[in-house]
Amino acid sequence: MSEKKILITGASRGLGLAISNLLSKEYTLILHATREESFTNVDPKHHLLCADLSDPGQLNEFCKRLKKEHGDTLYGVVNNAGITFDKPLIYQPENEIDRLLQVNLKAPIMICKAVMKQFLLNKSGVIINVSSCVGETGNAFQAVYSATKAGLAALSKSLAREVSALNEEHSIRILSIAPGFIETDMTDKIPENYRQDYLKAIPANRFGKVNEVAEVVAFLLSDKASYINGTNININGGIL
Ligand SMILES: NC(=O)c1ccc[n+]([C@@H]2O[C@H](COP(=O)([O-])OP(=O)(O)OC[C@H]3O[C@@H](n4cnc5c(N)ncnc54)[C@H](OP(=O)(O)O)[C@@H]3O)[C@@H](O)[C@H]2O)c1
């Protein structure tokens, strides 16, 4: 097993669980969810580091522990944890707007900030921020969610450029991925009539499977993807 450690946020379900299952053999994982009880059957070679990222105090503590307990051995980060509250903006309470911004955007920013200094010292590391196709296309009833996902794509591109401005020779890569509609708890909540409308827009004629995203993440973390940096990778069955 490699000594490389990878943090995966939101690793208890959906995309995060599929990514952690796929990476489990090759890497030592730091698995995150809101609480330890969200996990069953964790291989003892991995680490749990849990926090409700909607709580600024817990996010702060999470970043401190990440740096203190794993900072010098961390090789990769998959900022995957995310939430939705789908409704028209005019009916969206401010506390939901705050939670969307906090979990989907502020937490990944603070996690990038927490790990970046050591990555610069090591001159290596990979960050993959999990954006969404709606970050590019926009989506009715997901205005704030879409804004957070567009933010993650911009964050990734900006940080990639920032790293090269600070450090000429390095192998640090910062990317985002933009899944389309992937079958998870998050998409299970979409009403059937909307699901049928979304399907019509997908040339592949089906929703995606979690493993189809996990395989791309594994590739992007690996040295095989050494020249893929500062970009947003679509995994969406062909949605324009
Ligand atoms: N599914 C899709 O079609 C799709 C498409 C594009 C992008 N994405 C993005 O992909 C990522 C994963 O989506 P998914 O469908 O796999 O989601 P999911 O099945 O709903 O899983 C969400 C994960 O995030 C964690 N989480 C939820 N609230 C949290 C909070 N307040 N603080 C910390 N962690 C929290 C959950 O932990 P607990 O188990 O402890 O609650 C869980 O591990 C998200 O960023 C989502 O926006 C998904």
The ligand as an SDF file (V2000), in Angstrom:
LIG
                    3D

 48 52  0  0  0  0  0  0  0  0999 V2000
  -25.5020   12.9600   -7.4190 N   0  0  0  0  0  0  0  0  0  0  0  0
  -25.3860   13.7680   -8.4600 C   0  0  0  0  0  0  0  0  0  0  0  0
  -26.0940   13.6130   -9.4790 O   0  0  0  0  0  0  0  0  0  0  0  0
  -24.3990   14.8780   -8.4550 C   0  0  0  0  0  0  0  0  0  0  0  0
  -24.2210   15.6070   -9.6380 C   0  0  0  0  0  0  0  0  0  0  0  0
  -23.2860   16.6330   -9.6590 C   0  0  0  0  0  0  0  0  0  0  0  0
  -22.5580   16.9190   -8.5090 C   0  0  0  0  0  0  0  0  0  0  0  0
  -22.7760   16.2040   -7.3730 N   0  0  0  0  0  0  0  0  0  0  0  0
  -21.9940   16.5700   -6.2030 C   0  0  0  0  0  0  0  0  0  0  0  0
  -21.3060   15.4160   -5.7670 O   0  0  0  0  0  0  0  0  0  0  0  0
  -21.1250   15.4700   -4.3570 C   0  0  0  0  0  0  0  0  0  0  0  0
  -21.6380   14.1840   -3.7170 C   0  0  0  0  0  0  0  0  0  0  0  0
  -23.0170   14.0600   -4.0620 O   0  0  0  0  0  0  0  0  0  0  0  0
  -23.8470   12.7510   -3.6870 P   0  0  0  0  0  0  0  0  0  0  0  0
  -24.9670   12.6960   -4.6520 O   0  0  0  0  0  0  0  0  0  0  0  0
  -22.9490   11.5770   -3.5230 O   0  0  0  0  0  0  0  0  0  0  0  0
  -24.4370   13.1890   -2.2630 O   0  0  0  0  0  0  0  0  0  0  0  0
  -25.1300   12.3150   -1.0960 P   0  0  0  0  0  0  0  0  0  0  0  0
  -25.3840   10.9270   -1.5570 O   0  0  0  0  0  0  0  0  0  0  0  0
  -26.2840   13.1390   -0.6260 O   0  0  0  0  0  0  0  0  0  0  0  0
  -23.9720   12.2860    0.0420 O   0  0  0  0  0  0  0  0  0  0  0  0
  -23.6070   13.4710    0.6590 C   0  0  0  0  0  0  0  0  0  0  0  0
  -22.3600   13.2940    1.4850 C   0  0  0  0  0  0  0  0  0  0  0  0
  -22.0290   14.5990    2.0440 O   0  0  0  0  0  0  0  0  0  0  0  0
  -22.0470   14.5200    3.4650 C   0  0  0  0  0  0  0  0  0  0  0  0
  -22.6620   15.7130    4.0370 N   0  0  0  0  0  0  0  0  0  0  0  0
  -23.9520   16.1040    3.9490 C   0  0  0  0  0  0  0  0  0  0  0  0
  -24.1650   17.2220    4.6810 N   0  0  0  0  0  0  0  0  0  0  0  0
  -22.9730   17.5360    5.2450 C   0  0  0  0  0  0  0  0  0  0  0  0
  -22.5480   18.5470    6.1350 C   0  0  0  0  0  0  0  0  0  0  0  0
  -23.3910   19.4760    6.6150 N   0  0  0  0  0  0  0  0  0  0  0  0
  -21.2560   18.5550    6.5440 N   0  0  0  0  0  0  0  0  0  0  0  0
  -20.4060   17.6040    6.0940 C   0  0  0  0  0  0  0  0  0  0  0  0
  -20.7420   16.6190    5.2580 N   0  0  0  0  0  0  0  0  0  0  0  0
  -22.0180   16.5810    4.8370 C   0  0  0  0  0  0  0  0  0  0  0  0
  -22.8710   13.2900    3.8010 C   0  0  0  0  0  0  0  0  0  0  0  0
  -22.4630   12.7970    5.0900 O   0  0  0  0  0  0  0  0  0  0  0  0
  -23.5460   12.0570    6.0890 P   0  0  0  0  0  0  0  0  0  0  0  0
  -23.7210   10.6660    5.5420 O   0  0  0  0  0  0  0  0  0  0  0  0
  -22.8920   12.0960    7.4220 O   0  0  0  0  0  0  0  0  0  0  0  0
  -24.8160   12.8740    6.0180 O   0  0  0  0  0  0  0  0  0  0  0  0
  -22.5300   12.3580    2.6480 C   0  0  0  0  0  0  0  0  0  0  0  0
  -21.3120   11.6960    2.8970 O   0  0  0  0  0  0  0  0  0  0  0  0
  -21.8450   16.7320   -3.8880 C   0  0  0  0  0  0  0  0  0  0  0  0
  -20.9270   17.7980   -3.7570 O   0  0  0  0  0  0  0  0  0  0  0  0
  -22.8170   17.0160   -5.0200 C   0  0  0  0  0  0  0  0  0  0  0  0
  -23.1550   18.3850   -5.0900 O   0  0  0  0  0  0  0  0  0  0  0  0
  -23.6760   15.1940   -7.3230 C   0  0  0  0  0  0  0  0  0  0  0  0
  1  2  1  0
  2  3  2  0
  2  4  1  0
  4  5  1  0
  4 48  2  0
  5  6  2  0
  6  7  1  0
  7  8  2  0
  8  9  1  0
  8 48  1  0
  9 10  1  0
  9 46  1  0
 10 11  1  0
 11 12  1  0
 11 44  1  0
 12 13  1  0
 13 14  1  0
 14 15  2  0
 14 16  1  0
 14 17  1  0
 17 18  1  0
 18 19  2  0
 18 20  1  0
 18 21  1  0
 21 22  1  0
 22 23  1  0
 23 24  1  0
 23 42  1  0
 24 25  1  0
 25 26  1  0
 25 36  1  0
 26 27  1  0
 26 35  1  0
 27 28  2  0
 28 29  1  0
 29 30  1  0
 29 35  2  0
 30 31  1  0
 30 32  2  0
 32 33  1  0
 33 34  2  0
 34 35  1  0
 36 37  1  0
 36 42  1  0
 37 38  1  0
 38 39  2  0
 38 40  1  0
 38 41  1  0
 42 43  1  0
 44 45  1  0
 44 46  1  0
 46 47  1  0
M  CHG  2   8   1  16  -1
M  END
$$$$
